[in-house]
Amino acid sequence: MRYGEDSLTRKRAAIAILPFLLLGLANVALLLTWGLEPLWAFMILPPILFISVLGWFAFRGGMVGPGAEEEEDVERI
């Protein structure tokens, strides 16, 4: 992998995950505006961040998206 490709992969992964992260943060903001106690609203924040980071690693590493390669076909019996 060349120098510029790595930064491009990171940027593409961030762009792919950004809508999901923003949706999760908007959900937290909506819960706070509804008058829910802040502790309960922020309890859903760690899973949102965890899944976003996990998705970023998946996109960056090529496990999903255009960089994913299919394994060789195995004959099925």
N, CA, C and O atoms as a Tripos MOL2 file, in Angstrom:
@<TRIPOS>MOLECULE
protein
  308   307    77     0     0
PROTEIN
NO_CHARGES

@<TRIPOS>ATOM
      1 N           0.8550   -1.1780    0.0000 N.3       1 MET1
      2 CA          0.0000    0.0000    0.0000 C.3       1 MET1
      3 C           0.8960    1.2340    0.0000 C.2       1 MET1
      4 O           1.8330    1.3400    0.7910 O.2       1 MET1
      5 N           0.6000    2.1260   -0.8690 N.am      2 ARG2
      6 CA          1.3740    3.3540   -0.9560 C.3       2 ARG2
      7 C           0.9430    4.3460    0.1170 C.2       2 ARG2
      8 O          -0.0740    4.1650    0.7860 O.2       2 ARG2
      9 N           1.7400    5.3950    0.2610 N.am      3 TYR3
     10 CA          1.5090    6.3850    1.3160 C.3       3 TYR3
     11 C           0.1340    7.0290    1.2190 C.2       3 TYR3
     12 O          -0.5600    7.1110    2.2320 O.2       3 TYR3
     13 N          -0.2850    7.4830    0.0650 N.am      4 GLY4
     14 CA         -1.5500    8.1960   -0.0930 C.3       4 GLY4
     15 C          -2.7750    7.3040    0.0250 C.2       4 GLY4
     16 O          -3.8580    7.7810    0.3650 O.2       4 GLY4
     17 N          -2.6160    6.0080   -0.2520 N.am      5 GLU5
     18 CA         -3.7550    5.0900   -0.2060 C.3       5 GLU5
     19 C          -4.2710    4.8990    1.2100 C.2       5 GLU5
     20 O          -5.4780    4.7700    1.4160 O.2       5 GLU5
     21 N          -3.3650    4.8780    2.2000 N.am      6 ASP6
     22 CA         -3.7770    4.6590    3.5810 C.3       6 ASP6
     23 C          -4.6480    5.7970    4.0860 C.2       6 ASP6
     24 O          -5.6670    5.5530    4.7320 O.2       6 ASP6
     25 N          -4.2640    7.0370    3.8020 N.am      7 SER7
     26 CA         -5.0650    8.1710    4.2480 C.3       7 SER7
     27 C          -6.3940    8.2210    3.5120 C.2       7 SER7
     28 O          -7.4060    8.6390    4.0760 O.2       7 SER7
     29 N          -6.3920    7.7930    2.2440 N.am      8 LEU8
     30 CA         -7.6320    7.7500    1.4770 C.3       8 LEU8
     31 C          -8.5850    6.7060    2.0620 C.2       8 LEU8
     32 O          -9.7910    6.9380    2.1430 O.2       8 LEU8
     33 N          -8.0440    5.5690    2.4640 N.am      9 THR9
     34 CA         -8.8710    4.5160    3.0580 C.3       9 THR9
     35 C          -9.4690    4.9860    4.3780 C.2       9 THR9
     36 O         -10.6390    4.7210    4.6560 O.2       9 THR9
     37 N          -8.6970    5.6620    5.1730 N.am     10 ARG10
     38 CA         -9.2050    6.1860    6.4520 C.3      10 ARG10
     39 C         -10.3150    7.2050    6.2250 C.2      10 ARG10
     40 O         -11.3270    7.2060    6.9260 O.2      10 ARG10
     41 N         -10.1110    8.0640    5.2440 N.am     11 LYS11
     42 CA        -11.1090    9.1000    4.9520 C.3      11 LYS11
     43 C         -12.4120    8.4750    4.4520 C.2      11 LYS11
     44 O         -13.4980    8.8810    4.8650 O.2      11 LYS11
     45 N         -12.3020    7.4860    3.5630 N.am     12 ARG12
     46 CA        -13.4920    6.8130    3.0500 C.3      12 ARG12
     47 C         -14.2250    6.0730    4.1630 C.2      12 ARG12
     48 O         -15.4560    6.0430    4.1820 O.2      12 ARG12
     49 N         -13.4810    5.4780    5.0860 N.am     13 ALA13
     50 CA        -14.1020    4.7810    6.2140 C.3      13 ALA13
     51 C         -14.8360    5.7760    7.1080 C.2      13 ALA13
     52 O         -15.9460    5.5000    7.5640 O.2      13 ALA13
     53 N         -14.2290    6.9210    7.3570 N.am     14 ALA14
     54 CA        -14.8710    7.9420    8.1950 C.3      14 ALA14
     55 C         -16.1410    8.4740    7.5340 C.2      14 ALA14
     56 O         -17.1460    8.7050    8.2060 O.2      14 ALA14
     57 N         -16.0930    8.6640    6.2270 N.am     15 ILE15
     58 CA        -17.2750    9.1590    5.5110 C.3      15 ILE15
     59 C         -18.3990    8.1190    5.5440 C.2      15 ILE15
     60 O         -19.5740    8.4780    5.6270 O.2      15 ILE15
     61 N         -18.0440    6.8400    5.4810 N.am     16 ALA16
     62 CA        -19.0590    5.7840    5.4990 C.3      16 ALA16
     63 C         -19.7160    5.6490    6.8720 C.2      16 ALA16
     64 O         -20.9010    5.3290    6.9580 O.2      16 ALA16
     65 N         -18.9740    5.8870    7.9310 N.am     17 ILE17
     66 CA        -19.4840    5.7010    9.2940 C.3      17 ILE17
     67 C         -20.1520    6.9590    9.8320 C.2      17 ILE17
     68 O         -20.9900    6.8710   10.7290 O.2      17 ILE17
     69 N         -19.8020    8.1140    9.3100 N.am     18 LEU18
     70 CA        -20.3080    9.3860    9.8270 C.3      18 LEU18
     71 C         -21.8360    9.4750    9.9230 C.2      18 LEU18
     72 O         -22.3270    9.9650   10.9400 O.2      18 LEU18
     73 N         -22.6130    9.0350    8.9330 N.am     19 PRO19
     74 CA        -24.0800    9.1260    9.0780 C.3      19 PRO19
     75 C         -24.6220    8.3280   10.2630 C.2      19 PRO19
     76 O         -25.5440    8.7720   10.9470 O.2      19 PRO19
     77 N         -24.0500    7.1600   10.5000 N.am     20 PHE20
     78 CA        -24.5060    6.3420   11.6200 C.3      20 PHE20
     79 C         -24.1380    6.9710   12.9580 C.2      20 PHE20
     80 O         -24.9230    6.9290   13.9050 O.2      20 PHE20
     81 N         -22.9620    7.5440   13.0360 N.am     21 LEU21
     82 CA        -22.5470    8.2260   14.2570 C.3      21 LEU21
     83 C         -23.4270    9.4420   14.5250 C.2      21 LEU21
     84 O         -23.8510    9.6690   15.6580 O.2      21 LEU21
     85 N         -23.6990   10.2190   13.4860 N.am     22 LEU22
     86 CA        -24.5550   11.4040   13.6550 C.3      22 LEU22
     87 C         -25.9760   11.0160   14.0370 C.2      22 LEU22
     88 O         -26.6140   11.7070   14.8320 O.2      22 LEU22
     89 N         -26.4720    9.9310   13.4860 N.am     23 LEU23
     90 CA        -27.8020    9.4540   13.8500 C.3      23 LEU23
     91 C         -27.8570    9.0580   15.3240 C.2      23 LEU23
     92 O         -28.8320    9.3640   16.0110 O.2      23 LEU23
     93 N         -26.8320    8.3900   15.8090 N.am     24 GLY24
     94 CA        -26.7720    8.0150   17.2180 C.3      24 GLY24
     95 C         -26.6830    9.2190   18.1330 C.2      24 GLY24
     96 O         -27.3450    9.2710   19.1690 O.2      24 GLY24
     97 N         -25.8580   10.1950   17.7500 N.am     25 LEU25
     98 CA        -25.7430   11.4080   18.5690 C.3      25 LEU25
     99 C         -27.0320   12.2270   18.5460 C.2      25 LEU25
    100 O         -27.3940   12.8450   19.5470 O.2      25 LEU25
    101 N         -27.7230   12.2320   17.4070 N.am     26 ALA26
    102 CA        -29.0180   12.9170   17.3440 C.3      26 ALA26
    103 C         -30.0330   12.2210   18.2430 C.2      26 ALA26
    104 O         -30.8940   12.8730   18.8350 O.2      26 ALA26
    105 N         -29.9330   10.9090   18.3430 N.am     27 ASN27
    106 CA        -30.8140   10.1680   19.2330 C.3      27 ASN27
    107 C         -30.5740   10.5660   20.6920 C.2      27 ASN27
    108 O         -31.5230   10.7450   21.4550 O.2      27 ASN27
    109 N         -29.3110   10.7030   21.0700 N.am     28 VAL28
    110 CA        -28.9840   11.1440   22.4350 C.3      28 VAL28
    111 C         -29.5300   12.5510   22.6700 C.2      28 VAL28
    112 O         -30.1060   12.8210   23.7240 O.2      28 VAL28
    113 N         -29.3560   13.4430   21.7050 N.am     29 ALA29
    114 CA        -29.8590   14.8140   21.8430 C.3      29 ALA29
    115 C         -31.3870   14.8290   21.9570 C.2      29 ALA29
    116 O         -31.9490   15.6070   22.7280 O.2      29 ALA29
    117 N         -32.0470   13.9740   21.1920 N.am     30 LEU30
    118 CA        -33.5050   13.8940   21.2620 C.3      30 LEU30
    119 C         -33.9600   13.4200   22.6380 C.2      30 LEU30
    120 O         -34.9200   13.9540   23.1930 O.2      30 LEU30
    121 N         -33.2800   12.4280   23.1850 N.am     31 LEU31
    122 CA        -33.6290   11.9570   24.5240 C.3      31 LEU31
    123 C         -33.4380   13.0480   25.5700 C.2      31 LEU31
    124 O         -34.2330   13.1700   26.5020 O.2      31 LEU31
    125 N         -32.3800   13.8400   25.4120 N.am     32 LEU32
    126 CA        -32.1390   14.9310   26.3610 C.3      32 LEU32
    127 C         -33.1980   16.0250   26.2460 C.2      32 LEU32
    128 O         -33.6050   16.6010   27.2550 O.2      32 LEU32
    129 N         -33.6480   16.3180   25.0180 N.am     33 THR33
    130 CA        -34.6580   17.3630   24.8520 C.3      33 THR33
    131 C         -36.0280   16.9010   25.3340 C.2      33 THR33
    132 O         -36.8740   17.7280   25.6750 O.2      33 THR33
    133 N         -36.2570   15.5970   25.3670 N.am     34 TRP34
    134 CA        -37.5270   15.0710   25.8790 C.3      34 TRP34
    135 C         -37.6150   15.1630   27.3990 C.2      34 TRP34
    136 O         -38.6720   14.9220   27.9810 O.2      34 TRP34
    137 N         -36.5090   15.5100   28.0340 N.am     35 GLY35
    138 CA        -36.5380   15.6880   29.4750 C.3      35 GLY35
    139 C         -36.0910   14.4620   30.2500 C.2      35 GLY35
    140 O         -36.2660   14.4020   31.4670 O.2      35 GLY35
    141 N         -35.5240   13.4970   29.5700 N.am     36 LEU36
    142 CA        -35.0030   12.3220   30.2540 C.3      36 LEU36
    143 C         -33.7750   12.7280   31.0560 C.2      36 LEU36
    144 O         -33.0480   13.6420   30.6660 O.2      36 LEU36
    145 N         -33.5440   12.0570   32.1660 N.am     37 GLU37
    146 CA        -32.3740   12.3880   32.9630 C.3      37 GLU37
    147 C         -31.1180   12.1740   32.1280 C.2      37 GLU37
    148 O         -31.0290   11.1940   31.3890 O.2      37 GLU37
    149 N         -30.1450   13.0780   32.2360 N.am     38 PRO38
    150 CA        -28.9380   12.9640   31.4050 C.3      38 PRO38
    151 C         -28.1920   11.6450   31.5750 C.2      38 PRO38
    152 O         -27.5940   11.1460   30.6220 O.2      38 PRO38
    153 N         -28.2200   11.0820   32.7640 N.am     39 LEU39
    154 CA        -27.5270    9.8200   32.9790 C.3      39 LEU39
    155 C         -28.0930    8.7230   32.0790 C.2      39 LEU39
    156 O         -27.3370    7.9500   31.4910 O.2      39 LEU39
    157 N         -29.4000    8.6560   31.9720 N.am     40 TRP40
    158 CA        -30.0280    7.6300   31.1420 C.3      40 TRP40
    159 C         -29.8090    7.8860   29.6570 C.2      40 TRP40
    160 O         -29.6540    6.9480   28.8740 O.2      40 TRP40
    161 N         -29.7960    9.1510   29.2760 N.am     41 ALA41
    162 CA        -29.5560    9.4730   27.8680 C.3      41 ALA41
    163 C         -28.1220    9.1250   27.4710 C.2      41 ALA41
    164 O         -27.8860    8.6310   26.3680 O.2      41 ALA41
    165 N         -27.1790    9.3770   28.3520 N.am     42 PHE42
    166 CA        -25.7840    9.1060   28.0250 C.3      42 PHE42
    167 C         -25.4100    7.6380   28.2120 C.2      42 PHE42
    168 O         -24.2940    7.2400   27.8800 O.2      42 PHE42
    169 N         -26.3200    6.8380   28.7340 N.am     43 MET43
    170 CA        -26.0350    5.4010   28.8340 C.3      43 MET43
    171 C         -26.0060    4.7410   27.4560 C.2      43 MET43
    172 O         -25.3620    3.7050   27.2920 O.2      43 MET43
    173 N         -26.6810    5.3080   26.4740 N.am     44 ILE44
    174 CA        -26.6440    4.7230   25.1430 C.3      44 ILE44
    175 C         -25.4670    5.2440   24.3230 C.2      44 ILE44
    176 O         -25.2270    4.7670   23.2130 O.2      44 ILE44
    177 N         -24.7340    6.2130   24.8550 N.am     45 LEU45
    178 CA        -23.6000    6.7710   24.1250 C.3      45 LEU45
    179 C         -22.4450    5.7800   23.9500 C.2      45 LEU45
    180 O         -21.9240    5.6910   22.8380 O.2      45 LEU45
    181 N         -22.0090    5.0300   24.9660 N.am     46 PRO46
    182 CA        -20.9010    4.0720   24.7460 C.3      46 PRO46
    183 C         -21.1820    3.0230   23.6640 C.2      46 PRO46
    184 O         -20.2940    2.7620   22.8520 O.2      46 PRO46
    185 N         -22.3800    2.4030   23.6100 N.am     47 PRO47
    186 CA        -22.6030    1.4620   22.5060 C.3      47 PRO47
    187 C         -22.5770    2.1240   21.1310 C.2      47 PRO47
    188 O         -22.1140    1.5230   20.1620 O.2      47 PRO47
    189 N         -23.0710    3.3580   21.0410 N.am     48 ILE48
    190 CA        -23.0460    4.0720   19.7640 C.3      48 ILE48
    191 C         -21.5970    4.2970   19.3290 C.2      48 ILE48
    192 O         -21.2510    4.0590   18.1720 O.2      48 ILE48
    193 N         -20.7670    4.7470   20.2380 N.am     49 LEU49
    194 CA        -19.3690    4.9990   19.9140 C.3      49 LEU49
    195 C         -18.6300    3.7020   19.5960 C.2      49 LEU49
    196 O         -17.8120    3.6620   18.6780 O.2      49 LEU49
    197 N         -18.9160    2.6410   20.3530 N.am     50 PHE50
    198 CA        -18.2530    1.3530   20.1290 C.3      50 PHE50
    199 C         -18.5650    0.8070   18.7410 C.2      50 PHE50
    200 O         -17.6620    0.3780   18.0240 O.2      50 PHE50
    201 N         -19.8300    0.8210   18.3650 N.am     51 ILE51
    202 CA        -20.2180    0.2950   17.0570 C.3      51 ILE51
    203 C         -19.6590    1.1770   15.9400 C.2      51 ILE51
    204 O         -19.2970    0.6690   14.8790 O.2      51 ILE51
    205 N         -19.5860    2.4780   16.1630 N.am     52 SER52
    206 CA        -19.0170    3.3680   15.1490 C.3      52 SER52
    207 C         -17.5360    3.0760   14.9330 C.2      52 SER52
    208 O         -17.0710    3.0240   13.7940 O.2      52 SER52
    209 N         -16.8000    2.8890   16.0120 N.am     53 VAL53
    210 CA        -15.3730    2.5760   15.8970 C.3      53 VAL53
    211 C         -15.1800    1.2010   15.2570 C.2      53 VAL53
    212 O         -14.2930    1.0210   14.4230 O.2      53 VAL53
    213 N         -16.0000    0.2440   15.6460 N.am     54 LEU54
    214 CA        -15.9200   -1.0900   15.0590 C.3      54 LEU54
    215 C         -16.2070   -1.0350   13.5530 C.2      54 LEU54
    216 O         -15.5220   -1.6920   12.7680 O.2      54 LEU54
    217 N         -17.1970   -0.2690   13.1570 N.am     55 GLY55
    218 CA        -17.5080   -0.0970   11.7450 C.3      55 GLY55
    219 C         -16.3940    0.6060   10.9990 C.2      55 GLY55
    220 O         -16.1060    0.2720    9.8500 O.2      55 GLY55
    221 N         -15.7600    1.5850   11.6450 N.am     56 TRP56
    222 CA        -14.6530    2.2950   11.0150 C.3      56 TRP56
    223 C         -13.4990    1.3350   10.7410 C.2      56 TRP56
    224 O         -12.8970    1.3710    9.6680 O.2      56 TRP56
    225 N         -13.1920    0.4730   11.7160 N.am     57 PHE57
    226 CA        -12.1380   -0.5220   11.5080 C.3      57 PHE57
    227 C         -12.4990   -1.4820   10.3760 C.2      57 PHE57
    228 O         -11.6380   -1.8690    9.5860 O.2      57 PHE57
    229 N         -13.7680   -1.8630   10.3020 N.am     58 ALA58
    230 CA        -14.2000   -2.7880    9.2510 C.3      58 ALA58
    231 C         -14.0690   -2.1500    7.8770 C.2      58 ALA58
    232 O         -13.5900   -2.7970    6.9470 O.2      58 ALA58
    233 N         -14.4780   -0.9100    7.7280 N.am     59 PHE59
    234 CA        -14.3600   -0.2310    6.4450 C.3      59 PHE59
    235 C         -12.8980    0.0540    6.0990 C.2      59 PHE59
    236 O         -12.4860   -0.1000    4.9490 O.2      59 PHE59
    237 N         -12.1340    0.4610    7.0790 N.am     60 ARG60
    238 CA        -10.7320    0.7930    6.8270 C.3      60 ARG60
    239 C          -9.9260   -0.4530    6.4810 C.2      60 ARG60
    240 O          -9.0490   -0.4090    5.6190 O.2      60 ARG60
    241 N         -10.2180   -1.5460    7.1430 N.am     61 GLY61
    242 CA         -9.4690   -2.7780    6.9070 C.3      61 GLY61
    243 C          -9.8890   -3.5230    5.6590 C.2      61 GLY61
    244 O          -9.2220   -4.4800    5.2640 O.2      61 GLY61
    245 N         -10.9670   -3.1150    5.0340 N.am     62 GLY62
    246 CA        -11.3870   -3.7620    3.8070 C.3      62 GLY62
    247 C         -12.3090   -4.9440    4.0190 C.2      62 GLY62
    248 O         -12.5160   -5.7290    3.0940 O.2      62 GLY62
    249 N         -12.8690   -5.0970    5.2100 N.am     63 MET63
    250 CA        -13.7740   -6.2210    5.4480 C.3      63 MET63
    251 C         -15.1290   -5.9920    4.8050 C.2      63 MET63
    252 O         -15.8570   -6.9490    4.5410 O.2      63 MET63
    253 N         -15.4780   -4.7430    4.5490 N.am     64 VAL64
    254 CA        -16.7080   -4.3960    3.8500 C.3      64 VAL64
    255 C         -16.3800   -3.3300    2.8200 C.2      64 VAL64
    256 O         -15.3740   -2.6290    2.9310 O.2      64 VAL64
    257 N         -17.2260   -3.2180    1.8340 N.am     65 GLY65
    258 CA        -17.0320   -2.1870    0.8260 C.3      65 GLY65
    259 C         -16.2680   -2.6810   -0.3810 C.2      65 GLY65
    260 O         -16.1070   -3.8860   -0.5750 O.2      65 GLY65
    261 N         -15.7970   -1.7450   -1.1940 N.am     66 PRO66
    262 CA        -15.1690   -2.1150   -2.4600 C.3      66 PRO66
    263 C         -13.8510   -2.8560   -2.2920 C.2      66 PRO66
    264 O         -13.4300   -3.5480   -3.2180 O.2      66 PRO66
    265 N         -13.1910   -2.7430   -1.1640 N.am     67 GLY67
    266 CA        -11.9100   -3.4200   -0.9650 C.3      67 GLY67
    267 C         -12.0380   -4.8680   -0.5540 C.2      67 GLY67
    268 O         -11.0400   -5.5870   -0.5110 O.2      67 GLY67
    269 N         -13.2420   -5.3120   -0.2520 N.am     68 ALA68
    270 CA        -13.4340   -6.6890    0.2020 C.3      68 ALA68
    271 C         -13.3130   -7.6400   -0.9780 C.2      68 ALA68
    272 O         -13.9130   -7.4290   -2.0320 O.2      68 ALA68
    273 N         -12.5370   -8.6770   -0.7820 N.am     69 GLU69
    274 CA        -12.3760   -9.6770   -1.8240 C.3      69 GLU69
    275 C         -13.0990  -10.9340   -1.4100 C.2      69 GLU69
    276 O         -13.1040  -11.3090   -0.2370 O.2      69 GLU69
    277 N         -13.7080  -11.5800   -2.3820 N.am     70 GLU70
    278 CA        -14.4210  -12.8080   -2.0890 C.3      70 GLU70
    279 C         -13.4390  -13.9620   -2.0350 C.2      70 GLU70
    280 O         -12.4330  -13.9810   -2.7450 O.2      70 GLU70
    281 N         -13.7540  -14.9330   -1.1700 N.am     71 GLU71
    282 CA        -12.9150  -16.1160   -1.0870 C.3      71 GLU71
    283 C         -13.1940  -16.9990   -2.3010 C.2      71 GLU71
    284 O         -14.2040  -16.8490   -2.9890 O.2      71 GLU71
    285 N         -12.2780  -17.9110   -2.5350 N.am     72 GLU72
    286 CA        -12.4510  -18.8110   -3.6610 C.3      72 GLU72
    287 C         -13.6890  -19.6590   -3.4420 C.2      72 GLU72
    288 O         -14.0060  -20.0510   -2.3190 O.2      72 GLU72
    289 N         -14.3800  -19.9320   -4.5340 N.am     73 ASP73
    290 CA        -15.5740  -20.7610   -4.4390 C.3      73 ASP73
    291 C         -15.1930  -22.1930   -4.0750 C.2      73 ASP73
    292 O         -14.2730  -22.7720   -4.6540 O.2      73 ASP73
    293 N         -15.8990  -22.7390   -3.1280 N.am     74 VAL74
    294 CA        -15.6770  -24.1180   -2.7070 C.3      74 VAL74
    295 C         -16.8400  -24.9290   -3.2220 C.2      74 VAL74
    296 O         -17.9950  -24.5170   -3.1120 O.2      74 VAL74
    297 N         -16.5330  -26.0920   -3.7890 N.am     75 GLU75
    298 CA        -17.6170  -26.9300   -4.3100 C.3      75 GLU75
    299 C         -18.4830  -27.4160   -3.1690 C.2      75 GLU75
    300 O         -17.9900  -27.8870   -2.1440 O.2      75 GLU75
    301 N         -19.7690  -27.2930   -3.3650 N.am     76 ARG76
    302 CA        -20.7150  -27.7630   -2.3510 C.3      76 ARG76
    303 C         -21.2030  -29.1410   -2.7270 C.2      76 ARG76
    304 O         -21.4680  -29.4320   -3.8940 O.2      76 ARG76
    305 N         -21.3140  -29.9620   -1.7420 N.am     77 ILE77
    306 CA        -21.7610  -31.3380   -1.9960 C.3      77 ILE77
    307 C         -23.2640  -31.4190   -1.9730 C.2      77 ILE77
    308 O         -23.8270  -32.4970   -2.1660 O.2      77 ILE77
@<TRIPOS>BOND
     1     1     2 1
     2     2     3 1
     3     3     4 2
     4     3     5 am
     5     5     6 1
     6     6     7 1
     7     7     8 2
     8     7     9 am
     9     9    10 1
    10    10    11 1
    11    11    12 2
    12    11    13 am
    13    13    14 1
    14    14    15 1
    15    15    16 2
    16    15    17 am
    17    17    18 1
    18    18    19 1
    19    19    20 2
    20    19    21 am
    21    21    22 1
    22    22    23 1
    23    23    24 2
    24    23    25 am
    25    25    26 1
    26    26    27 1
    27    27    28 2
    28    27    29 am
    29    29    30 1
    30    30    31 1
    31    31    32 2
    32    31    33 am
    33    33    34 1
    34    34    35 1
    35    35    36 2
    36    35    37 am
    37    37    38 1
    38    38    39 1
    39    39    40 2
    40    39    41 am
    41    41    42 1
    42    42    43 1
    43    43    44 2
    44    43    45 am
    45    45    46 1
    46    46    47 1
    47    47    48 2
    48    47    49 am
    49    49    50 1
    50    50    51 1
    51    51    52 2
    52    51    53 am
    53    53    54 1
    54    54    55 1
    55    55    56 2
    56    55    57 am
    57    57    58 1
    58    58    59 1
    59    59    60 2
    60    59    61 am
    61    61    62 1
    62    62    63 1
    63    63    64 2
    64    63    65 am
    65    65    66 1
    66    66    67 1
    67    67    68 2
    68    67    69 am
    69    69    70 1
    70    70    71 1
    71    71    72 2
    72    71    73 am
    73    73    74 1
    74    74    75 1
    75    75    76 2
    76    75    77 am
    77    77    78 1
    78    78    79 1
    79    79    80 2
    80    79    81 am
    81    81    82 1
    82    82    83 1
    83    83    84 2
    84    83    85 am
    85    85    86 1
    86    86    87 1
    87    87    88 2
    88    87    89 am
    89    89    90 1
    90    90    91 1
    91    91    92 2
    92    91    93 am
    93    93    94 1
    94    94    95 1
    95    95    96 2
    96    95    97 am
    97    97    98 1
    98    98    99 1
    99    99   100 2
   100    99   101 am
   101   101   102 1
   102   102   103 1
   103   103   104 2
   104   103   105 am
   105   105   106 1
   106   106   107 1
   107   107   108 2
   108   107   109 am
   109   109   110 1
   110   110   111 1
   111   111   112 2
   112   111   113 am
   113   113   114 1
   114   114   115 1
   115   115   116 2
   116   115   117 am
   117   117   118 1
   118   118   119 1
   119   119   120 2
   120   119   121 am
   121   121   122 1
   122   122   123 1
   123   123   124 2
   124   123   125 am
   125   125   126 1
   126   126   127 1
   127   127   128 2
   128   127   129 am
   129   129   130 1
   130   130   131 1
   131   131   132 2
   132   131   133 am
   133   133   134 1
   134   134   135 1
   135   135   136 2
   136   135   137 am
   137   137   138 1
   138   138   139 1
   139   139   140 2
   140   139   141 am
   141   141   142 1
   142   142   143 1
   143   143   144 2
   144   143   145 am
   145   145   146 1
   146   146   147 1
   147   147   148 2
   148   147   149 am
   149   149   150 1
   150   150   151 1
   151   151   152 2
   152   151   153 am
   153   153   154 1
   154   154   155 1
   155   155   156 2
   156   155   157 am
   157   157   158 1
   158   158   159 1
   159   159   160 2
   160   159   161 am
   161   161   162 1
   162   162   163 1
   163   163   164 2
   164   163   165 am
   165   165   166 1
   166   166   167 1
   167   167   168 2
   168   167   169 am
   169   169   170 1
   170   170   171 1
   171   171   172 2
   172   171   173 am
   173   173   174 1
   174   174   175 1
   175   175   176 2
   176   175   177 am
   177   177   178 1
   178   178   179 1
   179   179   180 2
   180   179   181 am
   181   181   182 1
   182   182   183 1
   183   183   184 2
   184   183   185 am
   185   185   186 1
   186   186   187 1
   187   187   188 2
   188   187   189 am
   189   189   190 1
   190   190   191 1
   191   191   192 2
   192   191   193 am
   193   193   194 1
   194   194   195 1
   195   195   196 2
   196   195   197 am
   197   197   198 1
   198   198   199 1
   199   199   200 2
   200   199   201 am
   201   201   202 1
   202   202   203 1
   203   203   204 2
   204   203   205 am
   205   205   206 1
   206   206   207 1
   207   207   208 2
   208   207   209 am
   209   209   210 1
   210   210   211 1
   211   211   212 2
   212   211   213 am
   213   213   214 1
   214   214   215 1
   215   215   216 2
   216   215   217 am
   217   217   218 1
   218   218   219 1
   219   219   220 2
   220   219   221 am
   221   221   222 1
   222   222   223 1
   223   223   224 2
   224   223   225 am
   225   225   226 1
   226   226   227 1
   227   227   228 2
   228   227   229 am
   229   229   230 1
   230   230   231 1
   231   231   232 2
   232   231   233 am
   233   233   234 1
   234   234   235 1
   235   235   236 2
   236   235   237 am
   237   237   238 1
   238   238   239 1
   239   239   240 2
   240   239   241 am
   241   241   242 1
   242   242   243 1
   243   243   244 2
   244   243   245 am
   245   245   246 1
   246   246   247 1
   247   247   248 2
   248   247   249 am
   249   249   250 1
   250   250   251 1
   251   251   252 2
   252   251   253 am
   253   253   254 1
   254   254   255 1
   255   255   256 2
   256   255   257 am
   257   257   258 1
   258   258   259 1
   259   259   260 2
   260   259   261 am
   261   261   262 1
   262   262   263 1
   263   263   264 2
   264   263   265 am
   265   265   266 1
   266   266   267 1
   267   267   268 2
   268   267   269 am
   269   269   270 1
   270   270   271 1
   271   271   272 2
   272   271   273 am
   273   273   274 1
   274   274   275 1
   275   275   276 2
   276   275   277 am
   277   277   278 1
   278   278   279 1
   279   279   280 2
   280   279   281 am
   281   281   282 1
   282   282   283 1
   283   283   284 2
   284   283   285 am
   285   285   286 1
   286   286   287 1
   287   287   288 2
   288   287   289 am
   289   289   290 1
   290   290   291 1
   291   291   292 2
   292   291   293 am
   293   293   294 1
   294   294   295 1
   295   295   296 2
   296   295   297 am
   297   297   298 1
   298   298   299 1
   299   299   300 2
   300   299   301 am
   301   301   302 1
   302   302   303 1
   303   303   304 2
   304   303   305 am
   305   305   306 1
   306   306   307 1
   307   307   308 2
@<TRIPOS>SUBSTRUCTURE
     1 MET1         2 RESIDUE 1 A MET
     2 ARG2         6 RESIDUE 1 A ARG
     3 TYR3        10 RESIDUE 1 A TYR
     4 GLY4        14 RESIDUE 1 A GLY
     5 GLU5        18 RESIDUE 1 A GLU
     6 ASP6        22 RESIDUE 1 A ASP
     7 SER7        26 RESIDUE 1 A SER
     8 LEU8        30 RESIDUE 1 A LEU
     9 THR9        34 RESIDUE 1 A THR
    10 ARG10       38 RESIDUE 1 A ARG
    11 LYS11       42 RESIDUE 1 A LYS
    12 ARG12       46 RESIDUE 1 A ARG
    13 ALA13       50 RESIDUE 1 A ALA
    14 ALA14       54 RESIDUE 1 A ALA
    15 ILE15       58 RESIDUE 1 A ILE
    16 ALA16       62 RESIDUE 1 A ALA
    17 ILE17       66 RESIDUE 1 A ILE
    18 LEU18       70 RESIDUE 1 A LEU
    19 PRO19       74 RESIDUE 1 A PRO
    20 PHE20       78 RESIDUE 1 A PHE
    21 LEU21       82 RESIDUE 1 A LEU
    22 LEU22       86 RESIDUE 1 A LEU
    23 LEU23       90 RESIDUE 1 A LEU
    24 GLY24       94 RESIDUE 1 A GLY
    25 LEU25       98 RESIDUE 1 A LEU
    26 ALA26      102 RESIDUE 1 A ALA
    27 ASN27      106 RESIDUE 1 A ASN
    28 VAL28      110 RESIDUE 1 A VAL
    29 ALA29      114 RESIDUE 1 A ALA
    30 LEU30      118 RESIDUE 1 A LEU
    31 LEU31      122 RESIDUE 1 A LEU
    32 LEU32      126 RESIDUE 1 A LEU
    33 THR33      130 RESIDUE 1 A THR
    34 TRP34      134 RESIDUE 1 A TRP
    35 GLY35      138 RESIDUE 1 A GLY
    36 LEU36      142 RESIDUE 1 A LEU
    37 GLU37      146 RESIDUE 1 A GLU
    38 PRO38      150 RESIDUE 1 A PRO
    39 LEU39      154 RESIDUE 1 A LEU
    40 TRP40      158 RESIDUE 1 A TRP
    41 ALA41      162 RESIDUE 1 A ALA
    42 PHE42      166 RESIDUE 1 A PHE
    43 MET43      170 RESIDUE 1 A MET
    44 ILE44      174 RESIDUE 1 A ILE
    45 LEU45      178 RESIDUE 1 A LEU
    46 PRO46      182 RESIDUE 1 A PRO
    47 PRO47      186 RESIDUE 1 A PRO
    48 ILE48      190 RESIDUE 1 A ILE
    49 LEU49      194 RESIDUE 1 A LEU
    50 PHE50      198 RESIDUE 1 A PHE
    51 ILE51      202 RESIDUE 1 A ILE
    52 SER52      206 RESIDUE 1 A SER
    53 VAL53      210 RESIDUE 1 A VAL
    54 LEU54      214 RESIDUE 1 A LEU
    55 GLY55      218 RESIDUE 1 A GLY
    56 TRP56      222 RESIDUE 1 A TRP
    57 PHE57      226 RESIDUE 1 A PHE
    58 ALA58      230 RESIDUE 1 A ALA
    59 PHE59      234 RESIDUE 1 A PHE
    60 ARG60      238 RESIDUE 1 A ARG
    61 GLY61      242 RESIDUE 1 A GLY
    62 GLY62      246 RESIDUE 1 A GLY
    63 MET63      250 RESIDUE 1 A MET
    64 VAL64      254 RESIDUE 1 A VAL
    65 GLY65      258 RESIDUE 1 A GLY
    66 PRO66      262 RESIDUE 1 A PRO
    67 GLY67      266 RESIDUE 1 A GLY
    68 ALA68      270 RESIDUE 1 A ALA
    69 GLU69      274 RESIDUE 1 A GLU
    70 GLU70      278 RESIDUE 1 A GLU
    71 GLU71      282 RESIDUE 1 A GLU
    72 GLU72      286 RESIDUE 1 A GLU
    73 ASP73      290 RESIDUE 1 A ASP
    74 VAL74      294 RESIDUE 1 A VAL
    75 GLU75      298 RESIDUE 1 A GLU
    76 ARG76      302 RESIDUE 1 A ARG
    77 ILE77      306 RESIDUE 1 A ILE
